[in-house]
Amino acid sequence: MSFGIYAAGVIAGSRPFVYTRNNQPDGDIFEAAAVISALRAVSGPSGTVGRTMENVARGAVEAAADYVLPSEASLEREGIRGIARMVFLYTLNNMVTLLAMSSRAHQGWISVYTHQSRWLWADNVGFVSFGLGGRSEPGVEFIREVSPILSDTDMNNYGVLRTMSLALSEYHSRLDRTRPPMINIELFK
């Protein structure tokens, strides 16, 4: 699965800040790569004309088993996914803290809206408005407040954390230091 982000705010005077990215990878990227790798390993090298249905079926079964049952490769993927999550949590924490250290941060805020579309039942949505002023650990508190809505909309993964960090970094680099940081972030799937 992939998701999109739309972030908007004001950076100087009345100049708008807009950050839009679609088709951003989330946590599923390692699973897709593992299944493709397992299929290729069993069905023979690419370009082999003599592939049989038996080889392809065996590859599908092994790929499914590797996905469901713990193996050395799946544990390695889990470790890589955990490290990526920690790195992007740290980066997001730093970006929120940098915004909270702005000269007029007591008037600033970050709002996050999440939207997960569904076909057969109601969409999942969530909203958090986080004030930057008067916080002892703004990055940690922001992550605590945003995590429930990310989980409810199936967006609590390192891909979303990475993209939010990049949007806040871009906003911080363009922000006029005489303005309070005010940014809206919309995440959609």
Contacts in CASP RR format, 6 or more apart in sequence:
PFRMAT RR
TARGET T0000
AUTHOR 0000-0000-0000
METHOD contacts of the structure
MODEL  1
MSFGIYAAGVIAGSRPFVYTRNNQPDGDIFEAAAVISALRAVSGPSGTVG
RTMENVARGAVEAAADYVLPSEASLEREGIRGIARMVFLYTLNNMVTLLA
MSSRAHQGWISVYTHQSRWLWADNVGFVSFGLGGRSEPGVEFIREVSPIL
SDTDMNNYGVLRTMSLALSEYHSRLDRTRPPMINIELFK
1 26 0 8 1.000
1 28 0 8 1.000
1 189 0 8 1.000
2 22 0 8 1.000
2 23 0 8 1.000
2 24 0 8 1.000
2 25 0 8 1.000
2 26 0 8 1.000
2 189 0 8 1.000
3 24 0 8 1.000
3 26 0 8 1.000
3 155 0 8 1.000
3 160 0 8 1.000
3 163 0 8 1.000
3 187 0 8 1.000
3 188 0 8 1.000
3 189 0 8 1.000
4 21 0 8 1.000
4 22 0 8 1.000
4 23 0 8 1.000
4 24 0 8 1.000
4 163 0 8 1.000
4 187 0 8 1.000
4 188 0 8 1.000
4 189 0 8 1.000
5 19 0 8 1.000
5 20 0 8 1.000
5 21 0 8 1.000
5 24 0 8 1.000
5 163 0 8 1.000
5 164 0 8 1.000
5 167 0 8 1.000
5 185 0 8 1.000
5 186 0 8 1.000
5 187 0 8 1.000
5 188 0 8 1.000
6 18 0 8 1.000
6 19 0 8 1.000
6 20 0 8 1.000
6 185 0 8 1.000
6 186 0 8 1.000
6 188 0 8 1.000
7 17 0 8 1.000
7 18 0 8 1.000
7 19 0 8 1.000
7 20 0 8 1.000
7 167 0 8 1.000
7 168 0 8 1.000
7 171 0 8 1.000
7 183 0 8 1.000
7 184 0 8 1.000
7 185 0 8 1.000
7 186 0 8 1.000
8 16 0 8 1.000
8 17 0 8 1.000
8 18 0 8 1.000
8 19 0 8 1.000
8 183 0 8 1.000
8 184 0 8 1.000
9 16 0 8 1.000
9 17 0 8 1.000
9 18 0 8 1.000
9 171 0 8 1.000
9 182 0 8 1.000
9 183 0 8 1.000
9 184 0 8 1.000
10 16 0 8 1.000
10 17 0 8 1.000
10 179 0 8 1.000
10 182 0 8 1.000
11 17 0 8 1.000
11 171 0 8 1.000
11 174 0 8 1.000
11 175 0 8 1.000
11 176 0 8 1.000
11 179 0 8 1.000
12 174 0 8 1.000
12 175 0 8 1.000
12 176 0 8 1.000
12 179 0 8 1.000
13 176 0 8 1.000
13 179 0 8 1.000
17 170 0 8 1.000
17 171 0 8 1.000
17 174 0 8 1.000
17 175 0 8 1.000
17 183 0 8 1.000
19 166 0 8 1.000
19 167 0 8 1.000
19 170 0 8 1.000
19 171 0 8 1.000
21 163 0 8 1.000
21 166 0 8 1.000
21 167 0 8 1.000
24 159 0 8 1.000
24 160 0 8 1.000
24 163 0 8 1.000
25 159 0 8 1.000
26 155 0 8 1.000
26 157 0 8 1.000
26 158 0 8 1.000
26 159 0 8 1.000
26 160 0 8 1.000
27 81 0 8 1.000
27 157 0 8 1.000
27 158 0 8 1.000
27 159 0 8 1.000
30 77 0 8 1.000
30 80 0 8 1.000
30 81 0 8 1.000
31 67 0 8 1.000
31 77 0 8 1.000
34 63 0 8 1.000
34 66 0 8 1.000
34 67 0 8 1.000
34 73 0 8 1.000
34 74 0 8 1.000
34 77 0 8 1.000
35 63 0 8 1.000
35 64 0 8 1.000
35 66 0 8 1.000
35 67 0 8 1.000
38 59 0 8 1.000
38 62 0 8 1.000
38 63 0 8 1.000
38 66 0 8 1.000
39 56 0 8 1.000
39 59 0 8 1.000
39 60 0 8 1.000
39 63 0 8 1.000
40 46 0 8 1.000
41 59 0 8 1.000
41 62 0 8 1.000
42 55 0 8 1.000
42 58 0 8 1.000
42 59 0 8 1.000
42 62 0 8 1.000
42 63 0 8 1.000
43 51 0 8 1.000
43 55 0 8 1.000
43 56 0 8 1.000
43 58 0 8 1.000
43 59 0 8 1.000
44 51 0 8 1.000
44 55 0 8 1.000
65 71 0 8 1.000
66 73 0 8 1.000
66 74 0 8 1.000
67 74 0 8 1.000
81 158 0 8 1.000
82 158 0 8 1.000
84 158 0 8 1.000
84 159 0 8 1.000
84 162 0 8 1.000
85 157 0 8 1.000
85 158 0 8 1.000
85 161 0 8 1.000
87 158 0 8 1.000
88 158 0 8 1.000
88 159 0 8 1.000
88 161 0 8 1.000
88 162 0 8 1.000
88 165 0 8 1.000
89 143 0 8 1.000
89 161 0 8 1.000
91 161 0 8 1.000
91 162 0 8 1.000
91 165 0 8 1.000
92 139 0 8 1.000
92 142 0 8 1.000
92 143 0 8 1.000
92 161 0 8 1.000
92 164 0 8 1.000
92 165 0 8 1.000
92 168 0 8 1.000
93 139 0 8 1.000
93 140 0 8 1.000
93 142 0 8 1.000
93 143 0 8 1.000
94 139 0 8 1.000
95 165 0 8 1.000
95 168 0 8 1.000
95 169 0 8 1.000
95 172 0 8 1.000
96 110 0 8 1.000
96 132 0 8 1.000
96 138 0 8 1.000
96 139 0 8 1.000
96 142 0 8 1.000
96 143 0 8 1.000
96 168 0 8 1.000
97 137 0 8 1.000
97 138 0 8 1.000
97 139 0 8 1.000
98 172 0 8 1.000
99 105 0 8 1.000
99 110 0 8 1.000
99 132 0 8 1.000
99 138 0 8 1.000
99 168 0 8 1.000
99 171 0 8 1.000
99 172 0 8 1.000
99 175 0 8 1.000
99 181 0 8 1.000
100 132 0 8 1.000
100 133 0 8 1.000
100 135 0 8 1.000
100 138 0 8 1.000
100 139 0 8 1.000
100 181 0 8 1.000
102 108 0 8 1.000
102 132 0 8 1.000
102 175 0 8 1.000
102 177 0 8 1.000
102 180 0 8 1.000
102 181 0 8 1.000
103 177 0 8 1.000
103 178 0 8 1.000
104 178 0 8 1.000
104 179 0 8 1.000
104 180 0 8 1.000
104 181 0 8 1.000
105 132 0 8 1.000
105 133 0 8 1.000
105 180 0 8 1.000
105 181 0 8 1.000
106 132 0 8 1.000
106 133 0 8 1.000
106 134 0 8 1.000
106 180 0 8 1.000
107 133 0 8 1.000
107 180 0 8 1.000
107 182 0 8 1.000
108 131 0 8 1.000
108 132 0 8 1.000
108 133 0 8 1.000
108 180 0 8 1.000
108 181 0 8 1.000
108 182 0 8 1.000
109 129 0 8 1.000
109 130 0 8 1.000
109 131 0 8 1.000
109 132 0 8 1.000
109 181 0 8 1.000
109 182 0 8 1.000
109 183 0 8 1.000
110 129 0 8 1.000
110 130 0 8 1.000
110 131 0 8 1.000
110 132 0 8 1.000
110 142 0 8 1.000
110 168 0 8 1.000
110 181 0 8 1.000
110 183 0 8 1.000
110 185 0 8 1.000
111 127 0 8 1.000
111 128 0 8 1.000
111 129 0 8 1.000
111 130 0 8 1.000
111 183 0 8 1.000
111 184 0 8 1.000
111 185 0 8 1.000
112 127 0 8 1.000
112 128 0 8 1.000
112 130 0 8 1.000
112 146 0 8 1.000
112 149 0 8 1.000
112 164 0 8 1.000
112 185 0 8 1.000
112 186 0 8 1.000
112 187 0 8 1.000
113 125 0 8 1.000
113 126 0 8 1.000
113 127 0 8 1.000
113 184 0 8 1.000
113 185 0 8 1.000
113 186 0 8 1.000
113 187 0 8 1.000
114 124 0 8 1.000
114 125 0 8 1.000
114 126 0 8 1.000
114 127 0 8 1.000
114 149 0 8 1.000
114 150 0 8 1.000
114 152 0 8 1.000
114 153 0 8 1.000
114 155 0 8 1.000
114 186 0 8 1.000
114 187 0 8 1.000
114 188 0 8 1.000
115 123 0 8 1.000
115 124 0 8 1.000
115 125 0 8 1.000
115 126 0 8 1.000
115 153 0 8 1.000
115 186 0 8 1.000
115 187 0 8 1.000
115 188 0 8 1.000
115 189 0 8 1.000
116 123 0 8 1.000
116 124 0 8 1.000
116 125 0 8 1.000
116 153 0 8 1.000
116 154 0 8 1.000
116 155 0 8 1.000
116 188 0 8 1.000
116 189 0 8 1.000
117 123 0 8 1.000
117 188 0 8 1.000
117 189 0 8 1.000
118 124 0 8 1.000
124 152 0 8 1.000
124 153 0 8 1.000
124 154 0 8 1.000
125 153 0 8 1.000
126 149 0 8 1.000
126 152 0 8 1.000
126 153 0 8 1.000
127 149 0 8 1.000
128 145 0 8 1.000
128 146 0 8 1.000
128 149 0 8 1.000
130 141 0 8 1.000
130 142 0 8 1.000
130 145 0 8 1.000
130 146 0 8 1.000
132 138 0 8 1.000
132 180 0 8 1.000
132 181 0 8 1.000
135 141 0 8 1.000
147 156 0 8 1.000
150 156 0 8 1.000
150 160 0 8 1.000
150 187 0 8 1.000
153 187 0 8 1.000
153 189 0 8 1.000
154 189 0 8 1.000
155 187 0 8 1.000
155 189 0 8 1.000
160 187 0 8 1.000
163 187 0 8 1.000
164 185 0 8 1.000
164 187 0 8 1.000
167 183 0 8 1.000
167 185 0 8 1.000
168 183 0 8 1.000
171 181 0 8 1.000
171 183 0 8 1.000
172 181 0 8 1.000
175 181 0 8 1.000
END
